[in-house]
Amino acid sequence: MMMVMIAYNEAIDDEVMEVLEGCALKNYTKIKGAFGRGATSGTHLGDDIWPGRNNILYAACQDNEAKQLVSCVKEMRKKLGREGIKAFVWSLHEIT
């Protein structure tokens, strides 16, 4: 299994959720209103000086699903440019 973490500008939340649905991933954890700074997307601190916030979405999925999701995020990056979206993937070991 893999864990995919997607960090993105809150302004594109609807688009990200559509991509997730298109990948047929139904299980995820979303953290809304995260603060941060990206090299291409700029600073988002949710205040008057640095407006905007980020959302973070975690999806635990099979390897092939992770590859598909990352591919979709890459396509979004091409279309959205500076709006800011990145995906990170790591191996996941389930502990029961």
ABEGO torsion letter per residue (X at the ends): XBBBBBBBBAAAAAAAAAAAAAAGBABBBBBBGBBEBBAAAEBBAGBAABBEBBBBBBBBBBAAAAAAAAAAAAAAAAAAEAAEBBBBBBBBBBBX
